[in-house]
Amino acid sequence: MTHHQPRTVDFFTRGALAAPQVTPDQARRIAAESFGIAARAESLGSQEDANFLLRQDDGTPTAVLKIANPAFGATEIDAQDTAADLIAAAHRDLRLATVLRAPDGAPQTATVHTDDGPATARLLRYLHGGTLSGPRHLSPRTVAAMGRVAGRVSTALRTFRHPGLERVLQWDLRYADRVVDLLLEHLPEAARRTAVLAATAEAWTAVGKVGDRLPRQAVHLDLTDDNLVRSPDSRLPLPDGIIDFGDVTASWAVGELAITLSSILHHDGMEPHHVLPAVRAFHEVRPLSAEEAAALWPLTVLRAATLVVSGRHQAAVDADNAYVHANLDREWRIFEQATAVPCAVMTGLINEALGLAEHRAFASPPVTPLVAGAAPNDVVILDLSTEADTMDHGAWMEESTPDRLAASLLAQGSTAVATRYARPRLSAAKALSPTSPATIATGVGLWLRRPTVLQAPCDGELLHAAPGHAVLTCRAHVLHLTFTDAVRPGPPAGTSIRAGDQLVSLPAGAHVHVSLQQPDGPAVPALVRPEYAAGWLALTADPSPLIGTSATGARPQPDLLARRDATFATVQEHYYDDPPRIERGWRHHLLSTDGRAYLDIVNNVTPLGHAHPRVEQAISRQLRRLNTNSRFHYASVVEFTERLAALLPDPLDTVFLVNSGSEAVDLAIRLAVGATGHPDVLALREAYHGWTYASDAVSTSVADNPNALATRPSWVHTVDSPNSYRGRHRGEKASAYAPEAVQVIDDLAADGRPPGAFISEPYYGNAGGVALPDGYLDQVYKAVRRHGGLAVADEIQVGYGRLGTWFWGFEQQQVVPDIVCVAKAMGNGHPLGAVITSEAIAARYRDQGYFFSSTGGSPVSSIAGLTVLDTLRDEDLQGNAVRNGARLKSRLRTLAHRHRIIGAVHGSGLYLGVELVRDRATLEPATEETGELCDRMLELGVIVQPTGDHLNILKIKPPLCIDSTAVDFFTETLDRALTELGEHGVAYECGPVRPGG
């Protein structure tokens, strides 16, 4: 590549440019004398210019006073202002720090004198919102927005021509090799100098292969987090503004994106793969060529290297520049992250993201098989994936599982056992890890039953031979063989070999790892993380044909979510915009098909834990015997209903069995209305009870249905949500809710419409686990009964021991309802629900006909219900809810003193809610922040979701088997995520945390 000659400023001639030495007082005088503005000036900091925010006496921002470095001439400054105006005209929804103009259109500029000579001062438009600067973690949505802005700037400037663009700047990546070479000596640490030099050389070589084919155009050259301004209308950091056009020049167009990507890498928790949303978004706006995709990550590395050496150099030149010194650590972090993954891997990942990746390679059939004497049908495939039956019963958690399974297959007579290339191995998963484990195989594992010779599959050269390792050329690839260190290859390194030549003789039971890699690529690990798998696999080929098995081939990638939406009604929503595919669960863990283990914090459907062997075996055994409907006579339905009724106080002794909570609520309403003859029903606001006609009618949560209150049928009446935290009556004043509800009941009765039923959760689950005010249900139940109605307790979410201290939620209120609805926990995932009432109320149902549920109370459902009750008792899971629930709540309350966004910690046992607010006085819900937090928690290995009418409460209802280690992992991860997202600060800054329910 050739370097261009400058027409204007030349970094290599002038060297680093110290920012003009202008004090705030001097800036104030310049604003007054040159522009007639009376304002105070606040320094904004800059690498090479002097920038000041001008504020009126009341603090209102007026403009930005920018005093350009004296080295920049009028032509360059005109190019900057013209470029800003051009982008503003092309994209009117973007806010630009354009030069302010006089009524006649002339830019408001002036020549001012500084200690460094005359400089151009001008007034620029001030953009509200603040920049994306700082350590805050950036969500995929923010990252994509950054890439989209960069793409739009690139398209707007594509045809821009101006003599002021012909500059040689140290930030222009076309000169990165020269900049690093010139400034490297300013980096004092020898190890860092070596790392920067090596990374620069590798990246420059990669760019050199395509540099002459990279499009060149006008670029902003500094679209970083420091210069992208947050939209003031968005609660989350989404950029819609651009400042600082001081580096506008003509350079490689793709460099615009590389510079943006580099600025993402220093933010908390960001890794190289996190930039991909920006790459995709840029590509959608301004498509990248194959050459640009190949240059993108090397240019990102070069930007990082340039930042490191330039920052150190600038600190030496401009010792008093606090802005420069503050950036040194983050510039090194950018470099560390940019080089954390080989350039070739990131390039492969980028190509995959853009649809530019080549088809996956596989080995050609060998001249002779790698395993001497082995026929293709002698090799058995060992499946270690998430869907493999061999991973049942928590086998994936045992490190020895692959060896144990292979030994079992060998003992059955197989000559060899092999794993699959490019497939995730659940056996490599790690429970409770904030980082995804390396699970994707870049080669194959091979276990041998008897003493075996490995032979050369084709002609080549033995490149490396050492105990436990042999490397040889194999056509277009390099074959790596790894085995026990006790064995050394026969031929020495450098030996030319022929197909069939013996490489090594291995003992019986030996394990070999076989991989095919590119000859000039980086060393490829045996297993790689899913986020980077596409990049690593692009540097390998499938070696399966060498051992006599078929190539794995490209794994089909159907758009499963699109298929779901095509046939599965979309009103049945899914968690997360880009959800992991979950195909296995174990205890309090959920496992994705990529081999990632997630801590499950939301699943109250499986109180015993996922895939409980006792439930599985009981259901399987019963399915082998009989499954029919409850009109037949069999023992399990009797035994189950007896057990269930025995858990409830008198007179609740009669059980109806159904399939779900919605059906249970629907049936309970029918029972109450039929028994009382009163068709009206009273319900709490901010509640959810189900999806059937009747259960939906009494569901009042606007989170589940925004029109819930406006679309209730006339027979449904509501009373205020007795929320002692954010309701109308708070704290001790919450005692007012009950008398108000009683008055509503009395008024309905006076109007001739006494409610036949009052339905509520006895512990406010849908509102985030908020306890009802003491004595609330006692007063309301009495009022309902006084007018001939019945009390219905919806225990679907909070019952069955989840609250710890109480098996049933109504016990906390010291009342006994007339009808109890149960579901969710009853079957540990098997569809099962129940309604329990008195014999007298149940008998009144006959006035409406008969009741029958085909599978409610079937032999399988009854056995599932019995087994759950047995296991709850035998494993003391209610006791665990007490112990680990208290531990969890205590740790959450400790977090509330560290993070001001936590307004309250509600709940009891293992039904908790963490309510997030923007202000502890006003209780403004932090809805968007809660959603962003849940997404970040998913990245860190935790599945948690929002609840409540404002979707600002973390609902915490894990399987009851959760242990203290998992509890600690959850709270530590929540602490980390809140800190990364900038939601921290001591509690007293915004009022005391309230205890909640």
Summary of the structure (lengths in Angstrom):
residues: 997
radius of gyration: 34.2
end to end distance: 68.0
largest distance: 102.4
contacts: 3599
relative contact order: 0.07
helix: 38%
strand: 19%
